[in-house]
């Protein structure tokens, strides 16, 4: 699957692309040990793992309001403006997703509807480590607040000196986070799932992370958004697409993480060759070069018909899907976390400022999960308001079905109301 060869991949290579979930099982034993330690020993274990993994000897796990406000005022004014602009777009998009309570009469005497209730508390995980992700603070906290969640906390890894990136703190503040904690990795997920003396237990955990964080979310027993591990992009392009655009988008994805996945599928062998050449040109002058080169060692370029490209994409179910084709194929896409259509719709737009959410299912989980949205932060209760005449219209059906199932008390609960 190396970029130095263009070919139809073998069935084994294709299967390895499609089975990206295997990494989660490999790390699960070590993840489980940390989860159990935090569950039993709380802050003591949390501080231990923070020292072990983040090299930080913490005095305070929670970031103070003073530190957050100092971070906001320390930022370059233009950068602060950019954060606020992105936050405004994200808020507007998620406002548009919001649904309201409704009641409708379906038959005489029968009104049915839906009641929308926000969750009580949510924990947002904002990754750190190789880079800081203030944009993720916006993406996780804002939709929760738009949905009406009462308490939203943020956990993010500290620097070795115990500080948290000021940009991340500013983004959390702008987004409306209620509390921020210096905690990263599996230990942060465990703290939010089980609660410690310092970090409150939450109803749900959202946010992306590396394979360890993703495994912890899946194993902690608390409600989560979905598995969101190492980032990935799949690009469907035909001969009309610009190779330099595609190369830049693959490199952009590769700079996230050495385990990031970048795949180009195209019916044009000429385009594939041009993209390879462009990647070689562009990576000569990029920052984070080692991470990018490591990630691109596992990149793949597949050539085939456009139909085959679409079929592969639907099986791959990418986190990010870019479409750069003359033919309109959007209606044929079944599974993707977020879709970017056209040569001027790079993943970067959705990552930061268009307003859509960049917290998305990875490793093929887009086949069964949606990207982060308002529905992840609410519960929906069905409501039935039934009058006597409404029940009378269903009496025979309810009694007949209840008795057929042998649940005679259910039938009697209706029969007694017939008098």
C-alpha positions as CSV (number, residue, x, y, z in Angstrom):
1,X,0.0,0.0,0.0
2,X,2.9,2.4,-0.5
3,X,2.7,5.5,-2.7
4,X,5.7,4.3,-4.7
5,X,3.5,2.0,-6.7
6,X,0.2,2.4,-8.5
7,X,-1.8,-0.7,-8.8
8,X,-5.0,-2.6,-8.0
9,X,-4.3,-3.7,-4.5
10,X,-4.4,-7.3,-3.6
11,X,-7.4,-8.7,-1.8
12,X,-5.4,-9.0,1.4
13,X,-4.3,-5.3,1.2
14,X,-7.8,-4.2,0.5
15,X,-9.1,-6.2,3.5
16,X,-6.5,-4.6,5.7
17,X,-7.8,-1.2,4.7
18,X,-11.4,-2.2,5.4
19,X,-10.6,-3.8,8.8
20,X,-9.2,-0.7,10.6
21,X,-11.0,-1.7,13.8
22,X,-8.4,-4.4,14.6
23,X,-6.1,-1.9,16.3
24,X,-8.7,-1.3,19.0
25,X,-8.6,-4.9,20.1
26,X,-4.8,-4.9,20.3
27,X,-4.6,-2.1,22.8
28,X,-7.7,-3.1,24.9
29,X,-5.8,-5.1,27.6
30,X,-3.6,-2.1,28.6
31,X,-6.5,0.3,28.3
32,X,-8.6,-1.9,30.7
33,X,-5.9,-1.9,33.3
34,X,-5.9,1.9,33.4
35,X,-9.7,2.2,33.4
36,X,-9.8,-0.1,36.5
37,X,-7.1,1.7,38.3
38,X,-8.8,5.1,37.9
39,X,-12.1,3.5,38.9
40,X,-10.6,2.2,42.1
41,X,-8.1,5.0,43.0
42,X,-9.5,8.1,41.4
43,X,-7.3,11.2,41.4
44,X,-4.3,9.4,42.8
45,X,-4.2,7.1,39.7
46,X,-5.0,10.0,37.5
47,X,-2.0,12.0,38.7
48,X,0.2,8.9,38.3
49,X,-0.7,8.4,34.7
50,X,-0.5,12.1,33.9
51,X,3.1,12.0,35.1
52,X,3.8,8.8,33.2
53,X,2.3,9.8,29.9
54,X,2.3,13.6,29.9
55,X,5.4,14.1,32.0
56,X,3.5,16.6,34.1
57,X,3.5,16.7,37.9
58,X,0.2,18.5,38.6
59,X,-0.6,20.6,41.5
60,X,-4.2,21.3,40.4
61,X,-6.2,19.0,38.1
62,X,-8.8,21.7,37.4
63,X,-7.9,24.8,35.4
64,X,-8.9,27.9,37.3
65,X,-11.2,30.6,35.9
66,X,-8.3,33.0,36.4
67,X,-6.1,30.9,34.1
68,X,-8.8,30.6,31.5
69,X,-9.4,34.4,31.4
70,X,-5.7,35.1,31.3
71,X,-5.4,32.7,28.3
72,X,-8.2,34.6,26.5
73,X,-6.6,38.0,27.1
74,X,-3.2,36.7,26.1
75,X,-4.2,35.7,22.6
76,X,-3.5,37.7,19.5
77,X,-6.7,39.7,18.7
78,X,-6.8,38.4,15.1
79,X,-6.6,34.8,16.3
80,X,-9.3,35.4,18.9
81,X,-11.5,36.9,16.1
82,X,-10.9,33.7,14.0
83,X,-12.0,31.6,17.0
84,X,-15.2,33.6,17.4
85,X,-16.0,33.5,13.7
86,X,-15.6,29.7,13.6
87,X,-17.7,29.4,16.8
88,X,-20.4,31.5,15.2
89,X,-20.5,29.3,12.1
90,X,-20.5,26.1,14.2
91,X,-23.3,27.4,16.4
92,X,-25.4,28.5,13.4
93,X,-25.1,25.0,11.7
94,X,-26.0,23.2,14.9
95,X,-28.9,25.5,15.6
96,X,-30.3,24.5,12.3
97,X,-30.2,20.8,13.4
98,X,-32.2,21.4,16.5
99,X,-35.7,19.8,16.7
100,X,-38.6,20.8,18.9
101,X,-41.2,19.0,20.9
102,X,-44.3,18.1,18.8
103,X,-47.7,16.7,19.3
104,X,-50.0,15.5,16.4
105,X,-53.5,14.0,16.3
106,X,-53.2,10.7,14.5
107,X,-56.8,9.6,15.1
108,X,-59.8,10.9,17.0
109,X,-58.8,10.8,20.7
110,X,-55.2,9.9,20.0
111,X,-52.5,12.5,20.1
112,X,-48.9,11.3,19.8
113,X,-45.7,13.3,19.9
114,X,-42.1,13.6,21.0
115,X,-40.5,15.4,23.9
116,X,-36.9,16.6,23.5
117,X,-34.8,16.7,26.7
118,X,-31.1,17.7,27.0
119,X,-28.6,15.5,28.8
120,X,-27.7,16.6,32.3
121,X,-23.9,16.5,31.8
122,X,-21.4,15.8,29.1
123,X,-17.6,15.3,29.1
124,X,-15.8,16.6,26.0
125,X,-12.4,15.2,25.3
126,X,-10.1,17.6,23.5
127,X,-6.8,15.9,22.3
128,X,-3.4,17.3,22.9
129,X,0.0,15.7,22.6
130,X,1.6,16.2,19.1
131,X,-0.7,19.2,18.6
132,X,-3.4,21.2,20.3
133,X,-6.9,21.2,18.9
134,X,-8.8,24.2,20.0
135,X,-11.2,23.6,17.1
136,X,-12.2,20.4,18.8
137,X,-13.2,22.3,21.9
138,X,-15.6,24.3,19.7
139,X,-16.9,21.2,17.9
140,X,-17.7,19.3,21.1
141,X,-18.9,22.0,23.5
142,X,-21.0,24.2,21.2
143,X,-23.5,21.6,20.0
144,X,-23.9,20.4,23.6
145,X,-24.7,23.9,24.7
146,X,-27.0,24.5,21.7
147,X,-28.9,21.3,22.8
148,X,-29.2,22.7,26.3
149,X,-26.9,20.4,28.3
150,X,-26.6,21.9,31.8
151,X,-22.9,21.0,32.5
152,X,-20.2,20.5,29.9
153,X,-16.7,19.7,31.1
154,X,-13.6,19.5,29.0
155,X,-10.6,17.2,29.6
156,X,-7.4,18.0,27.7
157,X,-3.8,16.8,28.2
158,X,-1.4,19.2,30.0
159,X,2.0,20.3,28.8
160,X,5.0,18.9,30.8
161,X,4.9,22.1,32.9
162,X,1.3,21.5,33.8
163,X,-0.1,24.3,31.7
164,X,-2.8,23.9,29.0
165,X,-2.5,25.5,25.6
166,X,-4.0,29.0,25.9
167,X,-5.7,28.6,22.5
168,X,-7.5,25.5,23.7
169,X,-8.6,27.3,26.9
170,X,-9.8,30.3,24.9
171,X,-11.8,28.0,22.6
172,X,-13.4,26.2,25.5
173,X,-14.4,29.5,27.1
174,X,-15.8,30.9,23.8
175,X,-17.7,27.6,23.3
176,X,-19.3,27.8,26.8
177,X,-17.5,25.0,28.7
178,X,-18.4,25.0,32.4
179,X,-15.2,23.5,33.7
180,X,-11.8,22.4,32.2
181,X,-9.4,19.8,33.6
182,X,-5.8,18.9,32.9
183,X,-6.3,15.3,32.0
184,X,-5.6,13.3,28.8
185,X,-5.6,9.9,27.4
186,X,-7.3,6.8,28.8
187,X,-7.1,8.3,32.3
188,X,-9.3,11.3,31.3
189,X,-11.9,9.0,29.8
190,X,-11.9,6.9,32.9
191,X,-12.2,10.0,35.2
192,X,-15.2,11.3,33.3
193,X,-16.8,7.9,33.1
194,X,-16.5,6.9,36.8
195,X,-15.9,10.3,38.5
196,X,-13.1,11.2,40.9
197,X,-12.9,13.6,43.8
198,X,-12.0,16.4,41.3
199,X,-13.6,15.4,38.0
200,X,-17.4,14.8,38.0
201,X,-19.0,11.7,36.5
202,X,-20.8,12.6,33.3
203,X,-23.8,11.1,31.4
204,X,-22.0,10.9,28.1
205,X,-18.4,11.3,26.7
206,X,-17.8,12.8,23.3
207,X,-14.7,13.8,21.3
208,X,-11.9,12.2,19.2
209,X,-8.6,10.7,20.2
210,X,-5.9,8.2,19.4
211,X,-6.5,4.5,19.4
212,X,-6.1,4.3,23.2
213,X,-8.7,7.0,23.8
214,X,-11.1,5.4,21.4
215,X,-10.7,2.0,23.0
216,X,-11.2,3.5,26.4
217,X,-14.5,5.2,25.3
218,X,-15.7,1.9,24.0
219,X,-14.8,0.0,27.1
220,X,-15.7,2.4,29.9
221,X,-19.4,1.6,30.1
222,X,-20.5,5.2,29.8
223,X,-22.6,6.4,26.8
224,X,-20.3,7.8,24.1
225,X,-20.8,9.5,20.7
226,X,-19.0,6.8,18.6
227,X,-15.5,5.5,18.0
228,X,-13.4,8.4,16.7
229,X,-9.8,7.4,16.4
230,X,-6.9,8.2,14.0
231,X,-8.1,10.5,11.3
232,X,-8.7,9.4,7.7
233,X,-9.6,10.8,4.3
234,X,-10.7,9.1,1.1
235,X,-10.7,11.0,-2.1
236,X,-12.7,10.0,-5.2
237,X,-11.4,11.9,-8.2
238,X,-11.4,11.6,-12.0
239,X,-9.2,13.0,-14.7
240,X,-10.7,16.5,-14.3
241,X,-9.3,16.9,-10.8
242,X,-6.2,18.9,-9.9
243,X,-3.4,16.8,-8.7
244,X,-1.9,19.5,-6.6
245,X,-5.2,20.0,-4.7
246,X,-5.4,16.2,-4.0
247,X,-1.8,16.0,-2.9
248,X,-2.2,18.9,-0.5
249,X,-5.3,17.3,1.0
250,X,-3.6,14.0,1.5
251,X,-0.6,15.7,3.2
252,X,-3.0,17.8,5.4
253,X,-4.6,14.6,6.6
254,X,-1.3,12.9,7.1
255,X,0.0,15.6,9.5
256,X,-2.6,14.7,12.1
257,X,-1.0,11.4,13.2
258,X,1.5,8.8,12.0
259,X,-1.5,6.4,11.9
260,X,-3.7,8.7,9.8
261,X,-5.2,7.0,6.7
262,X,-5.0,8.7,3.3
263,X,-6.6,7.0,0.3
264,X,-7.1,8.2,-3.3
265,X,-9.4,6.2,-5.6
266,X,-9.5,7.2,-9.2
267,X,-10.2,5.8,-12.7
268,X,-7.3,7.9,-14.0
269,X,-3.9,6.3,-13.9
270,X,-2.5,9.6,-15.2
271,X,-4.0,11.5,-12.3
272,X,-2.6,9.0,-9.8
273,X,0.9,9.5,-11.2
274,X,0.5,13.2,-11.0
275,X,-0.6,13.1,-7.4
276,X,2.4,11.0,-6.5
277,X,4.7,13.5,-8.1
278,X,2.9,16.4,-6.4
279,X,3.2,14.7,-3.0
280,X,7.0,14.4,-3.5
281,X,7.2,18.0,-4.4
282,X,5.0,19.4,-1.6
283,X,6.4,17.4,1.3
284,X,9.8,18.9,0.9
285,X,8.8,22.1,2.5
286,X,6.2,21.1,5.1
287,X,6.2,21.3,8.9
288,X,5.7,18.0,10.9
289,X,7.5,16.3,8.0
290,X,8.3,13.1,10.0
291,X,4.7,12.5,11.0
292,X,3.5,13.2,7.5
293,X,6.1,10.8,5.9
294,X,5.3,8.1,8.4
295,X,1.5,8.4,7.7
296,X,2.0,8.5,3.9
297,X,4.0,5.3,4.0
298,X,0.6,3.7,4.6
299,X,-1.3,5.8,2.0
300,X,-2.9,4.1,-0.9
301,X,-3.8,5.0,-4.4
302,X,-6.2,2.7,-6.1
303,X,-7.1,2.8,-9.8
304,X,-10.3,1.4,-11.3
305,X,-13.5,2.5,-12.9
306,X,-15.5,5.3,-11.2
307,X,-18.2,2.7,-10.3
308,X,-15.5,0.6,-8.5
309,X,-14.2,3.8,-6.7
310,X,-17.7,4.5,-5.4
311,X,-18.2,0.9,-4.4
312,X,-14.9,0.9,-2.5
313,X,-15.8,4.1,-0.8
314,X,-19.1,2.7,0.5
315,X,-17.3,-0.3,1.9
316,X,-14.5,1.8,3.4
317,X,-17.0,4.2,5.0
318,X,-14.4,7.0,5.5
319,X,-14.4,9.6,8.2
320,X,-13.9,12.3,5.5
321,X,-14.8,11.8,1.9
322,X,-13.8,14.3,-0.8
323,X,-15.4,14.1,-4.2
324,X,-13.7,15.7,-7.2
325,X,-15.5,14.4,-10.2
326,X,-17.2,15.9,-13.2
327,X,-20.1,13.5,-12.8
328,X,-22.4,14.1,-9.8
329,X,-22.0,11.0,-7.6
330,X,-23.2,12.4,-4.3
331,X,-26.5,10.5,-4.5
332,X,-24.6,7.2,-4.8
333,X,-22.6,7.7,-1.5
334,X,-24.1,5.7,1.3
335,X,-21.5,5.8,4.1
336,X,-19.2,8.7,5.1
337,X,-18.8,10.8,8.2
338,X,-18.6,14.1,6.4
339,X,-18.7,14.7,2.6
340,X,-16.8,17.5,0.8
341,X,-18.0,18.1,-2.8
342,X,-15.9,20.0,-5.4
343,X,-12.4,21.1,-5.9
344,X,-12.8,24.0,-3.5
345,X,-14.2,22.0,-0.5
346,X,-11.1,20.7,1.3
347,X,-11.5,18.8,4.6
348,X,-9.8,21.8,6.3
349,X,-13.0,23.9,5.7
350,X,-15.0,21.5,7.8
351,X,-12.2,21.1,10.3
352,X,-12.4,24.7,11.2
353,X,-14.8,27.2,9.8
354,X,-17.7,26.0,7.6
355,X,-19.8,25.1,10.6
356,X,-20.2,21.4,10.1
357,X,-18.8,19.2,12.9
358,X,-15.3,17.6,12.5
359,X,-15.9,15.0,15.3
360,X,-16.7,12.0,13.1
361,X,-16.7,8.2,13.2
362,X,-13.5,6.5,11.9
363,X,-12.3,3.0,11.1
364,X,-15.4,2.2,9.1
365,X,-17.9,3.1,11.8
366,X,-19.6,5.6,9.5
367,X,-21.5,2.6,8.3
368,X,-23.5,2.7,11.5
369,X,-22.8,6.1,13.3
370,X,-23.5,9.7,12.3
371,X,-21.0,12.5,13.0
372,X,-21.4,14.6,16.1
373,X,-24.7,16.5,16.0
374,X,-27.4,17.8,18.2
375,X,-29.1,14.4,18.6
376,X,-26.0,13.2,20.5
377,X,-26.9,15.6,23.4
378,X,-30.6,14.9,23.9
379,X,-33.0,12.2,24.6
380,X,-36.3,11.8,22.8
381,X,-39.3,10.6,24.7
382,X,-42.4,9.5,22.9
383,X,-45.6,10.9,24.2
384,X,-49.2,9.6,23.9
385,X,-52.2,11.5,25.0
386,X,-55.1,9.1,24.7
387,X,-58.8,9.9,25.4
388,X,-61.5,7.3,26.0
389,X,-62.7,7.4,22.4
390,X,-59.1,6.9,21.2
391,X,-58.6,3.8,23.4
392,X,-61.9,2.4,22.3
393,X,-60.7,2.5,18.7
394,X,-57.7,0.3,19.6
395,X,-59.4,-2.0,22.2
396,X,-59.8,-5.1,20.1
397,X,-56.3,-4.8,18.6
398,X,-54.5,-4.4,21.9
399,X,-56.5,-7.2,23.6
400,X,-56.0,-9.6,20.7
401,X,-52.3,-9.1,20.4
402,X,-51.7,-9.1,24.2
403,X,-53.6,-12.4,24.7
404,X,-51.8,-13.9,21.7
405,X,-48.5,-13.2,23.5
406,X,-49.9,-14.7,26.7
407,X,-49.8,-11.4,28.5
408,X,-53.4,-11.5,29.9
409,X,-52.8,-8.7,32.4
410,X,-51.9,-6.4,29.6
411,X,-55.2,-7.2,27.9
412,X,-57.1,-6.7,31.2
413,X,-55.6,-3.2,31.6
414,X,-57.5,-2.3,28.5
415,X,-60.6,-4.4,29.1
416,X,-61.2,-2.8,32.5
417,X,-61.5,0.5,30.8
418,X,-64.2,-0.6,28.5
419,X,-66.9,-0.3,31.2
